[in-house]
């Protein structure tokens, strides 16, 4: 069986050069790369991934670390993974997916080097996130998808402060003052951004946001619905939610009372979901280009050196679009 050493000997280069050439790394001169590929083809050499990683000290594997991998997020994650795989494919890199990995699993599988990766994309960072601390401990380069307060960790995200501010400002302009914000988990950094945007819009109108109208999800559909329904309808005239389940509940409840969304209660979703495509009125929603964010994350990760001392924090803001519809209408005056 032909080995990488056989190819290297005939090409008169180091095995690591053969590995880099076959992986399409730019560090190998084009003529040398072409010659190595020709020799490898003539010898019917097939790279051994594990052996190659031992020579180059690289695995060419990117790990994606998702949190809350539920059916609610499948569409978002599918688009993001599509962007990551397409961009990593251009760099001859492979992708490994880690969904809801526990700290003990992370330590056993990644930190102990059983499943070595060259870089990590951490989706939805949280306060005191063990994924970040564990990966940083072994100096694995990381990109966050979501805002992070750390002074040296790079991230890509959309401007969630701005998104929520614009949605809430629209409702305030329509005369709403009692706006319920059904936000994400309390310890998620995106949650703080949304609350900041909510407060910014209120203060521009000379008002202070009401903490009683700020609810956090428990990542449990039954509990979230019960929590939402426990709030008297008289307490709010509009709902802004990141949860498709809550948005669907508002449609169902309004229909059961012979009303359309927007007549008695206005509704806006900080996201988008296919289940609302054919509902009337069309839902005010936010579309984020997660495929583009996936591509951005890989490009950012490729620029980060393993040595912390050389790392410079980079922030890239992705694209989003808000579509305002009749689900947000003038306050009826209740």
C-alpha positions as CSV (number, residue, x, y, z in Angstrom):
1,X,0.0,0.0,0.0
2,X,1.4,3.4,-1.0
3,X,2.0,5.8,1.9
4,X,2.5,9.5,2.2
5,X,6.2,8.8,2.7
6,X,6.4,7.1,-0.7
7,X,4.9,10.1,-2.4
8,X,7.2,12.4,-0.4
9,X,10.3,10.4,-1.3
10,X,9.6,10.4,-5.1
11,X,8.6,14.1,-5.0
12,X,11.7,14.9,-2.9
13,X,9.7,16.9,-0.3
14,X,8.7,16.4,3.3
15,X,5.6,14.4,4.1
16,X,4.0,17.5,5.6
17,X,4.4,19.2,2.2
18,X,2.6,16.3,0.5
19,X,-0.2,16.6,3.1
20,X,-0.5,20.4,2.6
21,X,-0.5,20.1,-1.2
22,X,-3.2,17.4,-1.3
23,X,-5.2,19.5,1.2
24,X,-4.9,22.5,-1.1
25,X,-3.1,24.7,1.4
26,X,-1.7,27.9,-0.1
27,X,1.7,27.4,1.6
28,X,2.8,25.0,-1.2
29,X,3.9,26.6,-4.5
30,X,1.5,25.9,-7.4
31,X,4.1,24.0,-9.5
32,X,5.2,21.8,-6.5
33,X,1.5,21.2,-5.6
34,X,0.8,20.1,-9.2
35,X,3.8,17.8,-9.3
36,X,2.8,16.2,-5.9
37,X,-0.8,15.6,-7.0
38,X,0.4,14.0,-10.2
39,X,2.8,11.6,-8.4
40,X,0.0,10.8,-5.8
41,X,-2.4,9.9,-8.7
42,X,0.2,7.7,-10.4
43,X,0.9,5.8,-7.2
44,X,-2.9,5.6,-6.5
45,X,-2.3,7.2,-3.1
46,X,-5.3,7.9,-0.9
47,X,-4.6,10.1,2.1
48,X,-5.1,8.6,5.5
49,X,-6.8,11.3,7.5
50,X,-5.6,10.2,10.9
51,X,-2.0,9.7,9.7
52,X,-2.0,13.0,7.9
53,X,-3.1,14.8,11.0
54,X,-0.2,13.3,12.9
55,X,2.3,14.7,10.4
56,X,0.8,18.2,9.9
57,X,-0.5,18.5,13.5
58,X,-3.8,19.6,11.8
59,X,-7.0,17.7,11.3
60,X,-8.7,20.2,9.0
61,X,-11.9,19.7,11.0
62,X,-14.1,22.5,12.3
63,X,-16.4,21.7,15.2
64,X,-19.8,23.5,15.4
65,X,-21.2,23.6,18.9
66,X,-25.0,24.2,19.0
67,X,-27.1,24.8,22.1
68,X,-30.8,24.0,22.3
69,X,-30.9,21.8,19.3
70,X,-34.7,21.4,19.1
71,X,-37.2,21.3,16.2
72,X,-37.9,25.0,16.7
73,X,-34.4,25.8,15.6
74,X,-33.9,23.2,12.8
75,X,-34.5,25.7,9.9
76,X,-32.1,28.2,11.4
77,X,-29.4,25.6,12.1
78,X,-29.9,24.0,8.6
79,X,-29.2,27.4,6.9
80,X,-26.2,28.0,9.2
81,X,-24.7,24.6,8.6
82,X,-25.2,25.0,4.9
83,X,-23.1,28.2,5.0
84,X,-20.4,26.6,7.1
85,X,-20.1,23.4,5.0
86,X,-20.0,25.4,1.7
87,X,-17.3,27.8,2.9
88,X,-15.3,25.1,4.7
89,X,-15.5,23.0,1.5
90,X,-13.7,25.7,-0.4
91,X,-10.8,25.3,2.1
92,X,-10.9,21.5,2.0
93,X,-12.0,21.4,5.6
94,X,-14.5,19.1,7.2
95,X,-17.2,19.8,9.7
96,X,-18.2,18.0,12.9
97,X,-21.4,18.8,14.6
98,X,-21.8,18.8,18.4
99,X,-25.4,19.4,19.6
100,X,-26.1,20.1,23.2
101,X,-22.8,18.6,24.3
102,X,-22.4,18.5,28.1
103,X,-19.3,19.7,29.9
104,X,-18.2,16.2,30.7
105,X,-18.7,15.0,27.1
106,X,-16.8,18.1,25.8
107,X,-13.9,17.4,28.1
108,X,-13.8,13.7,27.3
109,X,-14.2,14.0,23.5
110,X,-12.5,17.3,22.7
111,X,-10.2,18.4,25.5
112,X,-8.7,15.0,26.0
113,X,-7.9,15.0,22.2
114,X,-9.9,12.0,21.3
115,X,-11.7,14.0,18.6
116,X,-9.1,16.8,17.8
117,X,-10.4,19.8,15.9
118,X,-8.5,22.8,14.4
119,X,-11.2,25.3,15.3
120,X,-14.6,25.8,16.9
121,X,-17.7,27.7,16.0
122,X,-19.8,28.3,19.2
123,X,-23.4,29.1,18.5
124,X,-25.4,31.3,20.9
125,X,-22.8,32.0,23.7
126,X,-24.1,32.4,27.2
127,X,-22.9,33.8,30.5
128,X,-20.2,31.5,32.0
129,X,-20.4,29.3,29.0
130,X,-18.4,26.1,29.7
131,X,-18.0,25.5,25.9
132,X,-15.9,28.7,25.7
133,X,-13.9,28.1,28.9
134,X,-13.1,24.5,28.1
135,X,-12.0,25.2,24.5
136,X,-10.0,28.2,25.5
137,X,-8.1,26.1,28.1
138,X,-6.5,24.1,25.3
139,X,-6.2,27.1,23.0
140,X,-8.5,26.0,20.3
141,X,-9.3,29.0,18.0
142,X,-12.9,30.0,18.4
143,X,-15.5,32.2,16.7
144,X,-18.8,32.9,18.5
145,X,-22.1,33.3,16.6
146,X,-23.7,35.7,18.9
147,X,-22.5,38.7,20.9
148,X,-19.9,38.1,23.6
149,X,-18.5,40.6,26.1
150,X,-15.0,39.0,26.2
151,X,-12.3,41.5,25.3
152,X,-10.4,39.2,22.9
153,X,-12.9,36.7,21.5
154,X,-14.1,37.3,18.0
155,X,-17.7,36.9,17.0
156,X,-20.2,37.4,14.2
157,X,-23.8,38.3,14.8
158,X,-26.7,40.5,13.7
159,X,-27.5,43.7,15.6
160,X,-30.1,42.4,18.0
161,X,-30.3,45.7,19.9
162,X,-31.1,47.4,16.6
163,X,-33.6,44.8,15.5
164,X,-35.6,44.9,18.8
165,X,-35.4,48.7,18.9
166,X,-36.9,49.0,15.4
167,X,-39.7,46.5,16.1
168,X,-40.7,48.1,19.4
169,X,-40.3,51.7,18.1
170,X,-42.8,50.8,15.3
171,X,-45.3,49.6,17.9
172,X,-44.8,52.7,20.0
173,X,-45.4,54.8,16.9
174,X,-48.7,53.0,16.4
175,X,-49.8,54.1,19.9
176,X,-48.9,51.0,21.9
177,X,-47.5,51.5,25.4
178,X,-48.1,48.1,27.0
179,X,-45.8,45.9,25.0
180,X,-45.0,42.4,26.2
181,X,-41.5,41.1,25.4
182,X,-41.3,37.3,25.4
183,X,-37.6,37.0,25.3
184,X,-35.1,34.1,25.1
185,X,-33.3,32.5,28.1
186,X,-32.3,34.7,30.9
187,X,-28.5,33.9,30.8
188,X,-28.2,34.2,27.0
189,X,-26.4,37.3,25.8
190,X,-28.9,37.8,23.0
191,X,-31.5,38.3,25.7
192,X,-29.7,41.3,27.2
193,X,-29.3,42.8,23.7
194,X,-33.1,42.5,23.0
195,X,-34.0,44.1,26.4
196,X,-31.5,46.9,25.7
197,X,-33.2,47.6,22.3
198,X,-36.6,47.4,23.9
199,X,-35.6,50.0,26.6
200,X,-33.9,52.2,24.1
201,X,-37.1,52.5,22.0
202,X,-39.2,53.3,25.2
203,X,-36.8,56.0,26.4
204,X,-36.9,57.8,23.1
205,X,-40.6,58.2,23.8
206,X,-39.9,59.5,27.3
207,X,-41.0,56.2,28.9
208,X,-39.4,53.6,31.1
209,X,-39.8,49.9,30.2
210,X,-41.9,47.8,32.6
211,X,-40.0,44.8,34.0
212,X,-43.3,43.0,34.6
213,X,-43.8,42.9,30.8
214,X,-40.4,41.1,30.2
215,X,-40.7,37.3,30.2
216,X,-37.9,34.8,29.6
217,X,-38.4,31.4,27.9
218,X,-37.8,28.2,29.9
219,X,-37.1,26.2,26.7
220,X,-40.2,24.2,27.4
221,X,-43.2,24.8,25.2
222,X,-45.8,23.7,27.8
223,X,-44.3,25.9,30.5
224,X,-43.9,28.9,28.2
225,X,-47.5,28.7,27.1
226,X,-48.7,28.4,30.7
227,X,-46.5,31.4,31.6
228,X,-47.8,33.5,28.8
229,X,-51.5,32.6,29.4
230,X,-51.1,33.5,33.1
231,X,-50.7,37.2,32.2
232,X,-54.0,39.0,32.0
233,X,-54.8,40.3,28.5
234,X,-55.5,43.7,29.9
235,X,-51.8,43.9,30.8
236,X,-50.7,44.4,27.2
237,X,-51.8,45.5,23.8
238,X,-48.9,44.1,21.8
239,X,-46.6,41.1,22.0
240,X,-43.0,40.9,20.7
241,X,-41.7,37.4,20.9
242,X,-38.7,35.3,19.8
243,X,-40.8,32.1,20.2
244,X,-42.8,30.7,17.2
245,X,-44.8,28.7,19.7
246,X,-46.0,31.9,21.5
247,X,-46.7,33.6,18.2
248,X,-48.8,30.7,17.1
249,X,-50.6,30.7,20.5
250,X,-51.6,34.4,20.0
251,X,-53.0,33.6,16.5
252,X,-55.0,30.6,17.9
253,X,-56.4,32.6,20.9
254,X,-57.4,35.6,18.8
255,X,-59.1,33.2,16.3
256,X,-61.0,31.5,19.1
257,X,-62.5,34.8,20.1
258,X,-63.5,35.7,16.5
259,X,-60.7,38.3,16.2
260,X,-57.8,38.8,13.8
261,X,-54.3,39.4,15.1
262,X,-53.8,43.1,15.0
263,X,-57.3,44.1,15.9
264,X,-57.1,43.6,19.7
265,X,-53.5,42.4,20.1
266,X,-50.6,43.3,17.8
267,X,-47.9,40.8,17.3
268,X,-44.3,40.8,16.0
269,X,-41.8,37.9,16.0
270,X,-38.0,38.4,16.3
271,X,-37.4,35.6,13.8
272,X,-39.3,33.8,11.1
273,X,-41.0,30.4,10.8
274,X,-42.6,28.5,7.9
275,X,-45.8,27.8,9.9
276,X,-46.8,31.5,9.4
277,X,-46.5,31.6,5.7
278,X,-50.3,31.2,5.0
279,X,-51.8,32.7,8.1
280,X,-53.7,36.0,7.9
281,X,-52.7,38.6,8.5
282,X,-49.1,37.9,7.6
283,X,-46.9,38.0,10.6
284,X,-44.5,40.9,11.2
285,X,-41.1,39.1,11.3
286,X,-37.4,39.3,11.1
287,X,-35.3,37.3,8.6
288,X,-31.7,36.7,9.4
289,X,-29.3,35.4,6.7
290,X,-27.9,32.5,8.7
291,X,-26.3,30.9,5.7
292,X,-24.2,34.0,5.2
293,X,-23.4,34.0,9.0
294,X,-22.1,30.5,8.6
295,X,-19.8,31.5,5.8
296,X,-18.7,34.5,7.8
297,X,-17.9,32.4,10.8
298,X,-15.6,30.1,8.7
299,X,-13.8,33.0,7.1
300,X,-13.2,34.6,10.5
301,X,-12.0,31.4,12.0
302,X,-9.5,30.9,9.2
303,X,-7.9,34.2,10.1
304,X,-7.4,33.5,13.8
305,X,-4.0,32.2,14.9
306,X,-3.8,29.5,17.5
307,X,-1.4,31.6,19.6
308,X,-3.6,33.8,21.9
309,X,-1.0,36.6,21.9
310,X,-1.5,37.2,18.2
311,X,-5.3,37.2,18.3
312,X,-7.2,40.4,17.6
313,X,-10.9,40.7,18.3
314,X,-12.9,40.9,15.2
315,X,-16.7,41.7,15.0
316,X,-18.7,41.1,11.9
317,X,-22.4,42.1,11.7
318,X,-24.6,40.0,9.4
319,X,-27.6,41.0,7.4
320,X,-31.3,41.0,8.5
321,X,-34.6,42.2,7.2
322,X,-37.7,43.3,9.1
323,X,-41.0,42.9,7.3
324,X,-43.8,45.0,9.0
325,X,-47.3,43.8,8.3
326,X,-50.9,44.2,9.4
327,X,-50.2,42.0,12.4
328,X,-48.9,45.3,14.0
329,X,-51.6,47.9,13.8
330,X,-52.8,51.1,15.5
331,X,-53.6,50.6,19.2
332,X,-57.4,50.2,19.6
333,X,-57.3,52.2,22.8
334,X,-57.8,49.6,25.5
